[in-house]
Amino acid sequence: MSKSGFVPHVVPGGATELPRFASGRDVAIQMRPDQPVYCFRPQVLAADMDAFTSVFPGKTAYAVKTNGDPLVMRALAAQGMSVFDVASPPEFAAGRAVSPRSELLYMHPVKAQSDIRLALEQYGIRVMAVDHEDEVAKILRIVNALDLDPEEFTLFVRIASKGEAAYELSKKFGAAPAHAAELLQRIHNIGFRCGIAFHVGSQVEDAGTFERAIATAAEVRDAAKVPIVELDIGGGFPSVYGTDPRRPAPVMPPLPDLMASVLDSVRRHGFEGVPLVAEPGRVIVARAFSVIVRVMLKKGQRLYINDGIWSSLSDSWTGKLLLPVNHIPDPARRRRSGDPGKMMPFRIYGATCDSVDVLSRPFYLPETVDTGDWIEVGHIGAYSLALRTRFNGFYPDTFVEVAEPFVAPEFIPHASEPHPRAVHDPGPRSDTRGEDVIAPPAEH
Protein backbone atom coordinates (compact mmCIF):
# COMPACT_ATOMS: atom_id res chain seq x y z
CA MET A 1 0.00 0.00 0.00
CA SER A 2 1.26 3.48 -0.83
CA LYS A 3 1.72 6.25 1.72
CA SER A 4 -1.52 7.78 0.48
CA GLY A 5 -3.45 4.70 1.58
CA PHE A 6 -4.36 3.66 -1.96
CA VAL A 7 -3.28 0.27 -3.29
CA PRO A 8 -1.16 0.25 -6.50
CA HIS A 9 -2.77 -1.19 -9.61
CA VAL A 10 -2.20 -4.21 -11.76
CA VAL A 11 -0.56 -3.17 -15.04
CA PRO A 12 -0.54 -5.78 -17.83
CA GLY A 13 2.84 -7.46 -18.20
CA GLY A 14 4.15 -5.96 -14.95
CA ALA A 15 5.06 -2.67 -16.66
CA THR A 16 5.58 0.47 -14.61
CA GLU A 17 3.57 2.68 -16.98
CA LEU A 18 0.10 2.06 -18.30
CA PRO A 19 -0.08 0.45 -21.75
CA ARG A 20 -1.52 2.86 -24.30
CA PHE A 21 -4.25 2.11 -26.82
CA ALA A 22 -6.08 4.22 -29.35
CA SER A 23 -9.58 3.15 -28.30
CA GLY A 24 -11.54 0.92 -25.99
CA ARG A 25 -12.24 -1.37 -28.93
CA ASP A 26 -8.50 -1.82 -29.44
CA VAL A 27 -8.14 -2.74 -25.77
CA ALA A 28 -10.73 -5.50 -26.08
CA ILE A 29 -9.55 -6.92 -29.41
CA GLN A 30 -5.83 -6.85 -28.60
CA MET A 31 -5.95 -7.92 -24.95
CA ARG A 32 -9.01 -10.22 -25.20
CA PRO A 33 -9.52 -9.80 -21.46
CA ASP A 34 -11.63 -12.11 -19.32
CA GLN A 35 -11.38 -9.63 -16.43
CA PRO A 36 -12.61 -6.02 -16.46
CA VAL A 37 -10.12 -3.45 -17.73
CA TYR A 38 -10.26 0.23 -16.78
CA CYS A 39 -9.55 2.67 -19.59
CA PHE A 40 -8.13 5.95 -18.29
CA ARG A 41 -8.28 9.07 -20.45
CA PRO A 42 -6.06 11.72 -18.82
CA GLN A 43 -6.71 14.19 -21.63
CA VAL A 44 -10.45 14.05 -20.92
CA LEU A 45 -9.81 14.56 -17.20
CA ALA A 46 -7.68 17.62 -17.93
CA ALA A 47 -10.27 19.05 -20.32
CA ASP A 48 -13.14 18.58 -17.87
CA MET A 49 -11.14 20.11 -15.02
CA ASP A 50 -10.37 23.14 -17.20
CA ALA A 51 -14.01 23.34 -18.29
CA PHE A 52 -15.06 23.74 -14.66
CA THR A 53 -12.35 26.10 -13.46
CA SER A 54 -12.81 28.34 -16.51
CA VAL A 55 -16.42 29.13 -15.53
CA PHE A 56 -16.13 29.12 -11.73
CA PRO A 57 -14.39 32.23 -10.35
CA GLY A 58 -13.83 30.89 -6.83
CA LYS A 59 -11.66 28.25 -5.19
CA THR A 60 -12.11 24.80 -6.78
CA ALA A 61 -11.52 21.97 -4.30
CA TYR A 62 -11.61 18.58 -5.98
CA ALA A 63 -13.74 16.12 -3.98
CA VAL A 64 -11.29 13.26 -3.37
CA LYS A 65 -14.09 10.88 -2.35
CA THR A 66 -15.29 10.80 -5.97
CA ASN A 67 -12.12 9.16 -7.21
CA GLY A 68 -8.97 9.45 -5.14
CA ASP A 69 -6.95 7.05 -7.26
CA PRO A 70 -3.29 8.11 -7.62
CA LEU A 71 -3.69 8.16 -11.41
CA VAL A 72 -6.39 10.79 -11.05
CA MET A 73 -4.74 12.75 -8.28
CA ARG A 74 -1.41 12.99 -10.13
CA ALA A 75 -3.11 14.07 -13.34
CA LEU A 76 -5.15 16.75 -11.57
CA ALA A 77 -2.11 18.08 -9.72
CA ALA A 78 -0.17 18.22 -12.99
CA GLN A 79 -3.02 20.26 -14.44
CA GLY A 80 -2.81 22.74 -11.55
CA MET A 81 -5.31 21.43 -9.00
CA SER A 82 -3.98 22.44 -5.59
CA VAL A 83 -7.03 22.38 -3.31
CA PHE A 84 -8.73 19.17 -2.19
CA ASP A 85 -11.97 18.46 -0.35
CA VAL A 86 -11.05 15.64 2.05
CA ALA A 87 -12.84 13.56 4.68
CA SER A 88 -10.29 11.21 6.28
CA PRO A 89 -6.56 10.71 6.95
CA PRO A 90 -6.06 8.60 3.79
CA GLU A 91 -7.56 11.46 1.77
CA PHE A 92 -5.31 13.98 3.56
CA ALA A 93 -2.34 11.85 2.51
CA ALA A 94 -3.62 11.43 -1.05
CA GLY A 95 -3.77 15.19 -1.54
CA ARG A 96 -0.36 15.89 -0.08
CA ALA A 97 1.24 12.95 -1.93
CA VAL A 98 0.63 14.65 -5.27
CA SER A 99 0.82 18.27 -4.13
CA PRO A 100 2.86 18.82 -0.94
CA ARG A 101 1.71 22.44 -0.65
CA SER A 102 -1.94 21.71 -1.43
CA GLU A 103 -4.70 23.21 0.69
CA LEU A 104 -6.90 20.59 2.32
CA LEU A 105 -10.50 21.45 3.21
CA TYR A 106 -11.79 19.05 5.87
CA MET A 107 -15.47 19.28 4.95
CA HIS A 108 -16.82 16.15 6.63
CA PRO A 109 -19.26 17.49 9.28
CA VAL A 110 -18.64 14.59 11.72
CA LYS A 111 -15.02 13.77 12.56
CA ALA A 112 -13.12 11.59 15.01
CA GLN A 113 -11.30 13.65 17.62
CA SER A 114 -8.03 11.87 16.79
CA ASP A 115 -8.49 12.73 13.11
CA ILE A 116 -9.08 16.38 13.98
CA ARG A 117 -5.84 16.45 15.93
CA LEU A 118 -3.97 14.78 13.06
CA ALA A 119 -5.48 17.27 10.60
CA LEU A 120 -4.45 20.30 12.63
CA GLU A 121 -1.10 19.10 13.95
CA GLN A 122 0.39 17.09 11.08
CA TYR A 123 -1.36 18.43 7.97
CA GLY A 124 -1.87 22.05 9.00
CA ILE A 125 -5.54 21.98 8.01
CA ARG A 126 -7.31 25.20 8.91
CA VAL A 127 -10.69 24.81 7.18
CA MET A 128 -13.40 22.47 8.49
CA ALA A 129 -17.16 21.97 8.37
CA VAL A 130 -19.60 21.44 11.23
CA ASP A 131 -23.35 21.06 11.61
CA HIS A 132 -23.65 20.67 15.40
CA GLU A 133 -22.34 22.42 18.49
CA ASP A 134 -20.69 19.25 19.80
CA GLU A 135 -18.50 19.18 16.68
CA VAL A 136 -17.50 22.77 17.41
CA ALA A 137 -16.57 21.70 20.94
CA LYS A 138 -14.41 18.84 19.60
CA ILE A 139 -12.48 21.20 17.37
CA LEU A 140 -12.09 23.81 20.11
CA ARG A 141 -10.64 21.22 22.51
CA ILE A 142 -7.92 20.32 20.00
CA VAL A 143 -7.25 23.96 19.13
CA ASN A 144 -6.78 24.76 22.82
CA ALA A 145 -4.69 21.63 23.47
CA LEU A 146 -2.32 22.61 20.66
CA ASP A 147 -2.28 26.24 21.84
CA LEU A 148 -3.53 27.48 18.47
CA ASP A 149 -5.39 30.71 17.75
CA PRO A 150 -9.05 30.22 16.70
CA GLU A 151 -8.63 33.14 14.32
CA GLU A 152 -6.43 30.89 12.14
CA PHE A 153 -9.44 28.69 11.37
CA THR A 154 -12.50 28.95 9.16
CA LEU A 155 -15.41 26.79 10.27
CA PHE A 156 -18.14 26.33 7.69
CA VAL A 157 -21.60 25.62 9.03
CA ARG A 158 -23.17 23.03 6.76
CA ILE A 159 -26.83 23.84 6.19
CA ALA A 160 -29.51 21.37 5.14
CA SER A 161 -30.52 21.95 1.53
CA LYS A 162 -32.76 19.34 0.00
CA GLY A 163 -32.45 19.21 -3.77
CA GLU A 164 -33.45 17.23 -6.82
CA ALA A 165 -30.48 14.96 -7.51
CA ALA A 166 -29.62 11.33 -8.20
CA TYR A 167 -28.17 11.28 -4.68
CA GLU A 168 -29.94 13.50 -2.16
CA LEU A 169 -27.49 14.43 0.61
CA SER A 170 -29.45 16.49 3.14
CA LYS A 171 -30.87 13.54 5.10
CA LYS A 172 -27.61 12.79 6.89
CA PHE A 173 -25.88 16.15 7.26
CA GLY A 174 -26.84 19.78 7.58
CA ALA A 175 -28.29 22.09 10.23
CA ALA A 176 -31.74 23.62 9.86
CA PRO A 177 -31.64 27.38 9.19
CA ALA A 178 -32.38 28.52 12.76
CA HIS A 179 -29.86 26.09 14.22
CA ALA A 180 -27.28 27.06 11.60
CA ALA A 181 -27.61 30.73 12.56
CA GLU A 182 -27.04 29.85 16.22
CA LEU A 183 -23.97 27.81 15.30
CA LEU A 184 -22.52 30.72 13.33
CA GLN A 185 -22.99 33.00 16.31
CA ARG A 186 -21.33 30.49 18.63
CA ILE A 187 -18.39 30.05 16.23
CA HIS A 188 -17.99 33.80 15.82
CA ASN A 189 -18.05 34.38 19.59
CA ILE A 190 -15.28 31.81 20.11
CA GLY A 191 -13.12 33.64 17.57
CA PHE A 192 -13.28 31.31 14.57
CA ARG A 193 -13.91 32.76 11.13
CA CYS A 194 -17.35 31.86 9.79
CA GLY A 195 -18.39 30.30 6.51
CA ILE A 196 -21.61 28.82 5.18
CA ALA A 197 -21.62 25.58 3.19
CA PHE A 198 -24.21 23.42 1.50
CA HIS A 199 -24.25 20.38 -0.76
CA VAL A 200 -27.29 20.00 -2.99
CA GLY A 201 -26.61 16.33 -3.81
CA SER A 202 -24.72 14.40 -6.45
CA GLN A 203 -25.75 14.56 -10.11
CA VAL A 204 -28.22 17.43 -9.74
CA GLU A 205 -31.36 17.04 -11.85
CA ASP A 206 -32.96 20.46 -11.30
CA ALA A 207 -31.14 23.70 -12.07
CA GLY A 208 -33.23 25.51 -9.44
CA THR A 209 -31.69 23.41 -6.67
CA PHE A 210 -28.70 25.75 -6.32
CA GLU A 211 -30.96 28.81 -6.28
CA ARG A 212 -32.96 27.43 -3.36
CA ALA A 213 -29.83 26.47 -1.42
CA ILE A 214 -28.29 29.92 -1.90
CA ALA A 215 -31.55 31.51 -0.75
CA THR A 216 -31.40 29.39 2.41
CA ALA A 217 -27.78 30.41 2.96
CA ALA A 218 -28.83 34.06 2.72
CA GLU A 219 -31.59 33.45 5.25
CA VAL A 220 -29.06 31.93 7.66
CA ARG A 221 -26.58 34.77 7.10
CA ASP A 222 -29.22 37.41 7.79
CA ALA A 223 -30.37 35.67 10.97
CA ALA A 224 -26.85 35.13 12.31
CA LYS A 225 -25.65 38.70 11.69
CA VAL A 226 -21.97 37.71 11.78
CA PRO A 227 -19.27 38.26 9.13
CA ILE A 228 -19.25 35.49 6.51
CA VAL A 229 -15.78 35.06 5.05
CA GLU A 230 -16.62 32.36 2.45
CA LEU A 231 -19.59 30.62 0.84
CA ASP A 232 -19.10 26.98 -0.15
CA ILE A 233 -21.58 25.92 -2.85
CA GLY A 234 -20.53 22.27 -2.63
CA GLY A 235 -20.73 19.89 -5.55
CA GLY A 236 -23.55 18.25 -7.45
CA PHE A 237 -22.62 19.59 -10.86
CA PRO A 238 -23.77 16.84 -13.22
CA SER A 239 -21.90 14.83 -15.78
CA VAL A 240 -23.33 13.28 -18.94
CA TYR A 241 -24.67 9.73 -18.96
CA GLY A 242 -26.73 7.56 -21.28
CA THR A 243 -30.16 8.41 -22.60
CA ASP A 244 -33.14 6.08 -22.44
CA PRO A 245 -35.63 6.97 -25.18
CA ARG A 246 -38.41 5.42 -23.11
CA ARG A 247 -37.54 7.31 -19.94
CA PRO A 248 -36.23 10.79 -20.78
CA ALA A 249 -33.77 12.08 -18.19
CA PRO A 250 -34.09 15.56 -16.68
CA VAL A 251 -32.64 18.13 -19.06
CA MET A 252 -29.90 20.16 -17.41
CA PRO A 253 -28.31 23.23 -18.97
CA PRO A 254 -24.67 23.00 -20.11
CA LEU A 255 -22.14 23.71 -17.37
CA PRO A 256 -21.43 27.32 -18.47
CA ASP A 257 -25.15 28.13 -18.38
CA LEU A 258 -25.70 26.33 -15.08
CA MET A 259 -22.75 28.13 -13.49
CA ALA A 260 -23.97 31.48 -14.82
CA SER A 261 -27.30 30.81 -13.11
CA VAL A 262 -25.56 29.87 -9.86
CA LEU A 263 -23.42 33.01 -9.89
CA ASP A 264 -26.48 35.14 -10.66
CA SER A 265 -28.18 33.65 -7.58
CA VAL A 266 -25.09 34.43 -5.52
CA ARG A 267 -25.30 38.07 -6.56
CA ARG A 268 -29.06 38.40 -6.13
CA HIS A 269 -28.92 37.01 -2.60
CA GLY A 270 -26.29 39.45 -1.43
CA PHE A 271 -23.16 37.28 -1.55
CA GLU A 272 -21.42 39.37 -4.19
CA GLY A 273 -17.87 39.98 -3.02
CA VAL A 274 -17.89 36.96 -0.69
CA PRO A 275 -15.19 34.47 -1.78
CA LEU A 276 -16.67 31.27 -3.18
CA VAL A 277 -15.64 27.63 -2.82
CA ALA A 278 -16.89 24.65 -4.84
CA GLU A 279 -16.31 20.92 -4.33
CA PRO A 280 -16.75 19.35 -7.78
CA GLY A 281 -16.04 15.67 -8.28
CA ARG A 282 -18.30 13.88 -10.72
CA VAL A 283 -18.32 16.67 -13.30
CA ILE A 284 -14.51 16.55 -13.45
CA VAL A 285 -13.74 12.83 -13.36
CA ALA A 286 -16.77 10.87 -14.64
CA ARG A 287 -15.88 10.95 -18.34
CA ALA A 288 -12.21 10.15 -17.72
CA PHE A 289 -12.79 6.41 -17.27
CA SER A 290 -14.58 3.57 -18.99
CA VAL A 291 -14.42 -0.13 -18.20
CA ILE A 292 -14.25 -3.03 -20.64
CA VAL A 293 -16.43 -5.90 -19.39
CA ARG A 294 -17.13 -9.27 -20.96
CA VAL A 295 -20.43 -11.05 -21.45
CA MET A 296 -20.07 -14.32 -19.57
CA LEU A 297 -23.52 -15.63 -20.52
CA LYS A 298 -26.55 -14.53 -22.51
CA LYS A 299 -30.03 -15.72 -21.48
CA GLY A 300 -32.57 -14.09 -23.76
CA GLN A 301 -32.58 -10.43 -22.75
CA ARG A 302 -30.43 -11.10 -19.68
CA LEU A 303 -26.67 -10.60 -19.89
CA TYR A 304 -24.31 -11.84 -17.18
CA ILE A 305 -21.11 -9.78 -17.13
CA ASN A 306 -17.85 -9.94 -15.16
CA ASP A 307 -18.48 -6.69 -13.27
CA GLY A 308 -21.42 -5.33 -11.31
CA ILE A 309 -22.73 -3.31 -8.39
CA TRP A 310 -20.10 -4.62 -5.98
CA SER A 311 -17.29 -3.52 -8.29
CA SER A 312 -17.33 -0.73 -10.89
CA LEU A 313 -21.04 -0.23 -11.53
CA SER A 314 -22.64 0.62 -8.19
CA ASP A 315 -23.47 4.12 -9.49
CA SER A 316 -25.94 2.58 -11.91
CA TRP A 317 -27.66 0.78 -9.05
CA THR A 318 -27.73 3.37 -6.28
CA GLY A 319 -28.05 6.45 -8.49
CA LYS A 320 -30.35 4.79 -11.06
CA LEU A 321 -28.05 6.13 -13.78
CA LEU A 322 -28.22 4.81 -17.33
CA LEU A 323 -24.61 4.19 -18.29
CA PRO A 324 -23.60 4.70 -21.94
CA VAL A 325 -22.23 1.56 -23.59
CA ASN A 326 -20.53 0.35 -26.75
CA HIS A 327 -20.77 -3.21 -28.04
CA ILE A 328 -17.46 -4.80 -29.07
CA PRO A 329 -18.20 -8.10 -30.86
CA ASP A 330 -15.69 -10.91 -30.47
CA PRO A 331 -14.32 -11.35 -34.02
CA ALA A 332 -13.75 -15.05 -33.29
CA ARG A 333 -17.52 -15.59 -33.30
CA ARG A 334 -18.52 -15.79 -36.97
CA ARG A 335 -22.18 -16.82 -36.72
CA ARG A 336 -24.68 -14.62 -34.93
CA SER A 337 -28.45 -14.53 -34.68
CA GLY A 338 -30.54 -11.39 -34.84
CA ASP A 339 -30.30 -7.99 -36.47
CA PRO A 340 -27.05 -6.07 -35.73
CA GLY A 341 -28.88 -2.81 -36.43
CA LYS A 342 -31.62 -3.43 -33.90
CA MET A 343 -30.87 -1.99 -30.45
CA MET A 344 -32.41 -3.85 -27.53
CA PRO A 345 -32.60 -3.14 -23.79
CA PHE A 346 -30.79 -5.91 -21.91
CA ARG A 347 -31.04 -6.51 -18.19
CA ILE A 348 -27.53 -6.71 -16.71
CA TYR A 349 -26.51 -9.19 -14.02
CA GLY A 350 -23.21 -8.78 -12.17
CA ALA A 351 -20.35 -11.15 -11.49
CA THR A 352 -21.07 -12.12 -7.89
CA CYS A 353 -23.34 -14.84 -6.52
CA ASP A 354 -25.52 -12.23 -4.82
CA SER A 355 -28.91 -12.05 -6.51
CA VAL A 356 -29.20 -8.33 -5.82
CA ASP A 357 -26.16 -7.81 -8.06
CA VAL A 358 -28.37 -6.51 -10.87
CA LEU A 359 -28.12 -3.09 -12.48
CA SER A 360 -31.20 -0.95 -12.04
CA ARG A 361 -31.10 0.30 -15.62
CA PRO A 362 -30.67 -1.68 -18.85
CA PHE A 363 -27.87 -1.57 -21.38
CA TYR A 364 -29.08 -0.77 -24.90
CA LEU A 365 -27.12 -3.07 -27.21
CA PRO A 366 -27.49 -4.70 -30.62
CA GLU A 367 -29.74 -7.74 -30.71
CA THR A 368 -26.69 -9.76 -31.82
CA VAL A 369 -24.70 -9.30 -28.60
CA ASP A 370 -23.66 -12.70 -27.32
CA THR A 371 -21.56 -14.67 -24.85
CA GLY A 372 -17.88 -13.78 -25.20
CA ASP A 373 -18.45 -10.27 -26.55
CA TRP A 374 -17.14 -7.22 -24.75
CA ILE A 375 -18.99 -4.10 -23.69
CA GLU A 376 -17.27 -0.80 -23.04
CA VAL A 377 -19.15 0.99 -20.26
CA GLY A 378 -18.45 4.70 -20.39
CA HIS A 379 -18.36 7.58 -17.93
CA ILE A 380 -17.65 5.48 -14.84
CA GLY A 381 -14.91 7.69 -13.39
CA ALA A 382 -17.04 8.83 -10.45
CA TYR A 383 -17.78 6.49 -7.54
CA SER A 384 -16.53 3.36 -9.31
CA LEU A 385 -12.92 2.82 -8.23
CA ALA A 386 -13.77 4.40 -4.87
CA LEU A 387 -16.60 1.94 -4.16
CA ARG A 388 -15.08 -1.32 -5.38
CA THR A 389 -15.29 -4.21 -2.95
CA ARG A 390 -13.65 -7.64 -2.83
CA PHE A 391 -16.97 -9.38 -2.36
CA ASN A 392 -16.92 -12.96 -3.66
CA GLY A 393 -13.25 -12.48 -4.59
CA PHE A 394 -13.97 -10.20 -7.56
CA TYR A 395 -11.87 -7.03 -7.67
CA PRO A 396 -11.13 -5.38 -11.04
CA ASP A 397 -7.76 -3.66 -10.94
CA THR A 398 -6.24 -3.72 -14.43
CA PHE A 399 -5.63 -0.33 -16.03
CA VAL A 400 -4.68 0.97 -19.46
CA GLU A 401 -4.54 4.43 -21.01
CA VAL A 402 -6.74 5.25 -24.00
CA ALA A 403 -6.35 8.17 -26.39
CA GLU A 404 -9.78 8.52 -27.97
CA PRO A 405 -12.72 9.83 -25.92
CA PHE A 406 -15.53 7.43 -25.23
CA VAL A 407 -18.45 8.04 -27.61
CA ALA A 408 -21.66 6.03 -27.34
CA PRO A 409 -23.72 5.43 -30.48
CA GLU A 410 -26.88 7.41 -31.10
CA PHE A 411 -29.90 5.31 -31.93
CA ILE A 412 -33.68 5.21 -32.09
CA PRO A 413 -35.03 1.92 -30.73
CA HIS A 414 -37.59 -0.11 -32.63
CA ALA A 415 -41.12 0.61 -31.48
CA SER A 416 -41.77 -3.10 -30.97
CA GLU A 417 -38.89 -3.63 -28.56
CA PRO A 418 -40.00 -5.13 -25.27
CA HIS A 419 -38.58 -3.60 -22.13
CA PRO A 420 -36.43 -6.16 -20.28
CA ARG A 421 -38.89 -6.15 -17.37
CA ALA A 422 -41.68 -7.07 -19.77
CA VAL A 423 -39.88 -10.28 -20.72
CA HIS A 424 -40.81 -13.30 -18.61
CA ASP A 425 -37.80 -13.45 -16.33
CA PRO A 426 -38.40 -14.82 -12.84
CA GLY A 427 -34.72 -14.33 -11.98
CA PRO A 428 -33.01 -15.74 -8.91
CA ARG A 429 -35.04 -15.63 -5.72
CA SER A 430 -32.49 -16.41 -3.03
CA ASP A 431 -28.91 -15.42 -2.45
CA THR A 432 -25.89 -17.60 -1.80
CA ARG A 433 -26.54 -17.60 1.95
CA GLY A 434 -29.88 -19.34 1.44
CA GLU A 435 -31.81 -16.26 2.52
CA ASP A 436 -34.89 -14.97 0.80
CA VAL A 437 -34.20 -11.71 -0.99
CA ILE A 438 -36.18 -9.17 -2.91
CA ALA A 439 -36.47 -9.43 -6.65
CA PRO A 440 -33.88 -7.53 -8.70
CA PRO A 441 -34.37 -3.81 -8.07
CA ALA A 442 -37.06 -2.17 -10.15
CA GLU A 443 -36.11 0.62 -12.50
CA HIS A 444 -36.94 4.11 -11.33
N, C-alpha and C positions, 0 to 999 in steps of 0.2 A: 504494500500500500504506500502511496506517495505521502509526502508531508501534508498535502492538502486534504488528505482523507479520502481521496478518490482512487479507485483501483485502476492500474494501467490496463490497456486494451490488448486484445489478441489481434495481431497484424499478420495477414497471410504470409507464410514462409519465414516467419520470425524476423522480418525486416524491422528497422527502426523507424522508417517513415511509411506513411500510408501509401499503398499502391494507387496509381492514378489511372482512371478510365475516362473515356469521353462521355459515356452515358450509363444510366442504370441498365439498359438493355445489354450493353457490352459487359457489364459486371456479371449478369446472369449467364450469358452465352459463353463467356470465357472461363468463368470460375465454376459454373454448374454447381452452385452451392446447395447442399441439403440443409444447411443451417441459415438462419436469417443473417443478412449482411447490411450494415448501416452504410449509407452513402452520404458523405459529408460534402457540402458545397460551401467552402469558405468565402467564395466570391459573392454568393447570395447573402450570407450572414453579414458581410461588410456592407453590401448595398442596402440591406434592410436596416442596419444600424444607422447608416448615414441618412436614410429616408426619414427616420424618426428624429434624429438630432437636428436635421435641417429645418424642421417645422416647429420644434419645441424650443422656446428661448431660455428655459430654465436649466436646472441641474438634472441630467439624466443618470439615474442609478439603475444599472441592470439588475433585475431580480434573479439572483443566483439560483433560487429554488427551481426556476423553470428548466434550466439545463446548466448545471455547474460543471459539466465535463471539462477536463483540461484542454481538449481540442477547442472547445468553444471559448473558454476563458482566455486562452492564449491569443486566439484570433481577434477577440474583442479588444484586448489590451493593445495588440499591435495596431488596431484601427483607431486607438485613442481613448477607449473607454477607461476611465480612472475612478469611477464611483460605483460602488456595489451595494445593493440592498441585500442584507444578510440576516440570518435567523439563528445561527448556531456556530459553535467553534469550528467545525469543518468548513463552513462557508466563510468564516473569517479567514481561515488559512488559504482557502481557494482564491480569494481575492488578492491577498498579499503575495501568494506564490507567483502570480503573473504580473503584479504591479505593486512593488514594495511600498510605494508612496501613495497607494490608492486610499481614498476616503471610504470608510465602511459605515453604512447607516444601519443601525441595529433596530429594525422596524417591527420585530415580533413583539406584540403587546404583552406577552406572558413569558417571563424568562427565569431560569434557575439563578439563584443568588450567586452560585459559583461561576456561572457563565457571565454574569454581569461583572464580577470582579476581574475575570480573565479579559473581558472586552475592554475595561477601563485601564487595567494595569499593564497588560501585555500588548494589546493592539491599539491603545490610544483612542478608542472609540469615544466620541463625544456627542453623538446624535442617537437618540433612542425614542421608541414609541411606548405609550401607556394607554390604558383605558380604564384604570381603576386606581384608587388612592393607595391600596396596598402595594401596587407595583411602584408607585412613587416612593413609598417608604423603603422598599427594598433598595432602590437606586440610591436614595439619600444615605442609607446606612453604609453602603460601600464608598460613596463619595467622602463621607466623614471619616471612615476608617483609613482611607488613603490620603487624608488631609488635602483633598482637592477643593477647588473653588466651584460652587454651583454655577457661577456665571460662565464657566467654560462650556457648559452643556446646553444643548437644545433638546427639550422633551416635547415631542409631538403628542398631542391628545388625539387618539384615533376615535373618530365619530362613526356611529352606525349610519350606513347609507345604503338602503336596499335598492337594488337596481335590476334591470332586465339583462341577464347574462347567462351563458351556458353554466357557469359556476357562480352561484350567489354567495357572497362572503360576509354578509352582515349578521348571520345567525350566531356565529361563534365569537366575533370580536366587534368592539365598537361601543362607545358610551352614548347614551341618549343625549339629546341636545342640552337639557338642563344640567345633567350630571357632568357633561363635558365642560360646560361653562364653569362649574364649581371646581373641576380639576385644574383648569387653566388658572383660576385665581389662586388655588393652593400652590401650584408650581411657581407662579410668579412671586408669591409671597416668600417662598423659600429662597428665591434668587436664581432659579433656572430661567433660561430663555424659553419662550413659548412658541410652539408651532401647532398647526391644525393639520391633521391627515385624514384621508378617507381612502377606501378601496371599493370601487363599485362592482367588483366581480371580475372573473376571467372570461374573455371572449364576449364582450358587451354586445347586446343585440338591439339596443335602443339608444339612439344618439342623445336623447333627452336625459339619460341617466346621469351624465356628468353635470348637466345644468342643475338638476335637483340636488345633487350632492354639494355643489358649490353654494347653492342657496342655503342649505342646512349649515354649511361652514360659516356663512355670513351671519346666520342667526346666532350661532354659538359665539362668534367673535363679538357681536353687538351686546350679547348678554354678559359676557365675561368682562368686557371693558379693560382688557390688558393688552400691552403691545404684542402683536403677532409678527414674529421675525421671518417665518416661512410658511408657505402653504404647500402641502404634499398632496398631489392629485392622484397618487397611486398608479395602478396599472389598469388592465382591462381592455386596452386597445386591441382590437381584433385582428387576427390574421385571416387568410383566405383558405377555405376548405372546399370540399366537393359540393356539387349542387344536385339535388334530387328533384327531377321534374315533377314528381307527384307530390312533393312536400316542399314548396318553396321556402327557402331560409329567409330570415329577416334581412332586409336590404340596408346595409350600412354605407354611409358616405365614404369616399376615399379618405385615407389618413390626413392629407392636407386640409380637406374640408372639415373633417371631424375635429382636428386640432384648432382650426380657425373658430369653430363654434365654441370649443372649450375656452379658448382665450377670450372670446367675446363675453362669455359668462363670467369669467374672472374679472373683467373690467366692469361689467354691469353691476356686479355685486360688491364693488368697492375694494377689490384686492389689487387694483392696479398699483404697481410699484412694490408690491410684496414679492420677494424672491420665490420662485416656484421650484418644486421638485416633482419628478415623475419616476415611477418604478416599472418601466416596461419590461416584459419578458417575452411573452408569446409573439408579439408583433415583430420582434427582432429575430427570434431564433426558429420559429416554426418552419419556415420554408427552407431552412438550411440543411435539413436532413430528410431522407427517405429511407425506407427499408425494403430490401428484396426478400420476399417470403416465397415459399414453395407450396404448391397444392399437394398435400399428402394423399387426399382421397376426395373424389367427387361422388356425391349421392344425390342425383337429381339436381335440385337447386340449392343443395347444401355443399359447401366447400370446407374441408378440414385443412387448415394451414399450420405451419410450424412456428407460429407466433400467436399472440392473443392478448387478453386483458391483463394477464399476470406478467407480461413482458412489455412489448413496445406499444401496445394498442389500447391501453386503459382509457385514454382520452376519448376514444370512440364510444366506450361503454358508459363512463361516468358523465361525460359532457354531451353525450348523444350527438357527437359530431360525425358528419358524413365525410370520410376520408377520400381524397381523390386517388384513383388507382390507374395503373397501366398494365395491360396483359402482355406477358412476354412468353409466347409459345415455345415449348421445347422443340427445336428443329429435328430432334431424333424421332419424334412422333409424326409419322407421315399421314396416317389415316385419322380423320376426325369426323364426328357427326355434328350436324347443325349448320347454322348460317353464320359465318364469321362476321357478317355485317349487322347482325341482330344483337343489340345490347340487352342483357337480362340482369335483374336484381338477384344476387346470390346471397343467401344467409351464410355468415362466416363463423366457423367454429374454431376455437383456439387449440393450442398444442397440448394442454394439460388434460388430466383425467377429470377435472372438475366440470360438472355439467353446467355451471354458470359461466364458464369460459366461452361466451358467445357474444359477438359484437352486437350492439343495439341497433346499428344501421347496416344496410346491405352494401355490398360492393357491386357496382354496375360493370359487368364484363361481357365479352362476346359469348354467345351461346356455345361456342366451340371450346371454351376453357376446359381443361381436363387435368387429371392426375399427372403430376410431374411437371406441369407448367409453373412458371414463376409469375408473381405479381409484384410490381413496384408500388408500394404504398407511400404516397407523398405527404409532405408537410407534417412530419411527425417529430419535429425538433423540440417541441414544447411538451414537457411532462411525459416523455417516453423513456429516455435514458434514466431520468431521475426517479421513475417509479417502477423500474424493473425489479422483479423478485427472482428468487431461485426456486420458486415453488415447483415441485415435481422434478427438480433437477434441470429445468430448462432456463437458460440464461444467455440470450444473444449478446455477443461481445466481439464480433468481427467487424472491422471498419475499413473502408476504402474512401478515396477522394474522387469526386466526380466533377467534371468540368461543366457539362451542360445543365441548365436549370431543369427541374422537373416540370413537365407540361402534361396535364391530363387531356385526353381527347374530348372534344365537344361532340355531343350526340343528342338525338331526339329518339326516345324509346318508342317501340312499336306499341300502338294503342291496345293490342291484345295481350301484352305481357302480363302475366300474373305477378302480383307482389309475392315475395317469398313466404309471407305469413299466410297467404291464401292457398298455398300448396299444402296438401295433406302431409304433415310432418310432425308426428308425435314427439320426436326428440327424446333424449334421455330424461328419465324421471328421478333418478337417484344418483348421488355422487359416489366417489370411491370409498367413502367412509360408511356406506350403507345407509345414509340418512336421507330422508325425503327432502327434496329441495323444490323450489319454485320452478316453473317452466322458464325457458330462456327469456331474458328480459324483453318486454314489449318495446316497440319503437315509439318514441315520443316526438 
